[in-house]
């Protein structure tokens, strides 16, 4: 198997660690193989869009999701490091409102599978980070929603101490995220 799959605290959210072939010249690994992904996870996914964002230290992006045209995401970091978070927004699910977080970095080469029905965000911990992700649905600005990153009801343990004096850098959209109690969720 070209990667190891590890479950997270949230059912359906998976950490994928690739088998890396390296020597003094560098390294090689398959970042995605549909057949192997299906074999390892039991999930048949079809990706329609690849995205790449670059952010500086302290940037917090999220927690984003789409209510119509929900997206599954396979995310990874190709430069730098982030603390990546997802929140279950499937009403009626035993883990509704629960979150899971993990460190993704160019060094650990981990990927995170986030299925539709979850909000997603990340905090940049390195000077600069390149964040890449595949989505199962197209981006729809009218369907996009933002869950409040610091909603006390979620109690997400963001590693803000790693930023030192620098607080999280947020867009106005992310500052105005909705608390879970008022957010659009999935039935």
Secondary structure, DSSP 8 states (H G I E B T S, - for coil): --EEEEE-SSTT-EEEEE--EEETTEEE--S--HHHHHHHH-------EEEEEEEETTBEEEEEEESSS---EEEEEEESEEEEEEEE-BTTSTTTT-EEEEEEETTT-EEEEE-TTEEEEEEE-SSEEEEEEEESS---TTTEEEB-TT-TTT-----GGGGTT---B--HHHHT-B-GGGS--B-
